[in-house]
């Protein structure tokens, strides 16, 4: 995803590349876009940020709503099912009354931080990247209880690991690194 400023000062959001699962949110069956294509779903002035995972994308708007598109085989789009999402669709589970401040996408999971600094996750949980629960997939954003009261303000995600930074600089990590995830598969 790229941002571009057009004539007249109007900014636009563009996407290009692989779209096999609809991760560009263009509501198209076309699997590849070799040149930037405008994503017309949003007024770009309302977009807070965009995060891209292995085959899915999340967009957070300034109003605290979050929209997802793409591969949803593990529930990583947070729509309550396992169907791929070809057009950006608002995540309404849990967040109906909670404004999202930021989100980060991992390989097949998504982590959200609300404006009240609660941390939620959905998607693949085979390495504990979403929850310490033994449940493998979460199809709706689920509160990560271990992060309650930690004041999380920033996130980073890898294939199967999450790093969270608190307001006072503490760093928290959960899930397991790629090397360990491969060891567990043998």
RAZIMO-V758216 format. One record per run of one state. SS is the DSSP state (alpha for helix, beta for strand, coil for the rest). FROM is the first residue (numbers start at 1). TO is the last residue. Records with the same first field share a line. If there is no record, write none. Layout:
SS = FROM-TO / FROM-TO
//
This chain:
coil = 1-1 / 6-6 / 10-10 / 19-25 / 27-31 / 39-43 / 53-55 / 62-65 / 71-84 / 91-99 / 106-108 / 115-118 / 125-136 / 144-144 / 148-151 / 158-160 / 167-170 / 176-177 / 186-186
beta = 2-5 / 11-18 / 26-26 / 32-38 / 47-52 / 56-61 / 66-70 / 85-90 / 100-105 / 109-114 / 119-124 / 137-143 / 152-157 / 161-166 / 171-175
alpha = 7-9 / 44-46 / 145-147 / 178-185
//
